[in-house]
């Protein structure tokens, strides 16, 4: 058994891969055109993938990798938690850094998203007042601020990682038998 590799460190590759996949999804959607994808199933599929499917897959793969390749077929519940949370935190960190950099490189992106949001708000509620519209757009703009996006993304993916690690840990754990 190689004790030099911690459960958290063993998930690094999976966290980086997960983060890169989320960045690539974003770039592809941006290149295709966000406006053409609004109110389509593509955005919903990407969200389901980023918040449900991909975290579960990468946490499962990371825990199994640690269990089979590093820890001789054993993994405790706490090691699953460490592995899973490290994977999602690293992926969230990569995505948050990319998001902040992207918004600095393309400052018009925020305005494009505000225009899309304005159109959606008006389409959903044609009787919305100008004051309500501006108040709603003000909240959206606050949440697009890099000082808010960065920590919120990290916290969100940490919680996702914790919840999914609990589920995966309950499935894949295989405690080492204690020898007397």
N, C-alpha and C positions, 0 to 999 in steps of 0.2 A: 504494500500500500504506500503510495506516494503522498505523504502528508504535506509536502511543500506547496501543493496547489490547493488553495482554499475553494470552497464551493462558489463563492462570489467571483473569484478570479477565473474559475472554469467556465463561467457563463459569458465571459467577455466577448468571445467570437460571436455568440448568438445575439447579444445585445447590439453589437456593431452591425451585424447583418440586418437585424430588425430595424434599426435606425436608418440604415441606408435604403432599405426597401420603402420606408415611409417617405423619405426625401425624394426618391425616384417617383413614387406615386404623385407627390405634390408637383414635381417638375413636369411630369407628363400631363397632368390635368391643366397646369398653367399653359403649357405649349398648345394643347388642344384648344383651350379657351374656356375659362371658368364660366363665362356667361352662357355658353352653349350647353353646359352641364348642369345648370341650375334647374331644379325641379325635374331631374331625371333620376333614373335608378343608379346611374354611375356613382354619383356622390354618396348615395346611401350604401352602396356596396363597398366603397372605399372606407367609409366610416365603420361599417361592420367589421371589415377586415382589420383596420387599425386598432379598434377597441375591443374586439371580441376574438376573432379567429387567430390573427397573427400572434398576439400575446400568449394565448393558450398553446399554440404550436411551438413557439420558441421556448417557452418555459418548460414544456414537456420534453423537448429535445435537449435542452440544457441540463435538466435533472437526470434524464436517462444517460446522457454523456458522462456526467459526473459519477453516476451510479455504476455504469458498466466499464468505463475506460479508466477511471481514476481511483475509485474507492472499492474495487474488487466485488462489485455486485451489491453493495450496501449504500443506503442513503437514509439519513434520519429526516424527520419532519422539519427540524430547524435548518438542516442543510438544503432542503428543498426551498424553504423560505428565503434563505440567503441567495441561492442561485437565481430563483425567479425574480426577486425584487431587484437584484443587481442587473439582470437582463433588461428589465423594463425601464429602470432608472437610466441606464446607459443609452438605450434607444431613445428615451424621452429627452435626454441631454443632447444627443446628436440632432434630433428633430428641432428642439428649441433653439439651439445655436444656429442651425440652418435658417429657421424662421426669422430670427432677429437679423441675420446677415442679409437674407433675401429682401426684407423690408427696407434695409438701408440702401441696397443696390437698386431696388425698384420701388421708390417711394410712391409711385402712382398706383401700386397694387392695392394699398389701403383705400384709396379713393374709388378704385374700380369695385372693390368689395362693398364699400358703402353705397355705391350706386345700385348694385345688385340687391343689397338689403333694402334700400329705399323702394325699389320696384316691387320686391316681394311683400313688403309691409303694405303698400298701397293696393296690390292685387288681393291680399288677404282681407284687408279692411278698407274698402273704398271710401268710407265715411270718416277716416282718421283725420283728426285736426292737424294743422301745421305744427302746433305746439307739441302734441303727442308724438308726431313723426320725428321732430328734432330731438325730443327727449330720448326716444328709442335709439336713434342714430348716435346720439351722444354716448349712450351706454355701450353700444357696439364699438364705437371708436376708442373708448377707454380700455376695453378688453383687447384691442388690437395694439395697444401700447407695448413695446418690447419689455418694459419694466414689469408689466403684468403678465405678458405671454410666457416669458421664461420661467418664473416660479410656478405659475399655474400648470404649465405643461409638465414640469418635474413632479409636482405634487399629484397631479392626475395619474400619470403613469406609475408613480410609486404605489398609489392606492390600487390601481388595476393589477399591478404586479403582486401586491400583497394578497388580494382576494383570489387571483388565479393560482398563486403559489400554494395557498391553503387547499384549493381543490386538487391541484396536481399532486401536492405532497401527500394528501390522503390516499391517492391512487397508487403512486409509484414508491412510496416509502418501503424500505426493507431494512429494518434495524439490525445491527450486528448483534448476534447472540452474545450475552455476557458470559464470559468464562470465569469460573470461580477459582 
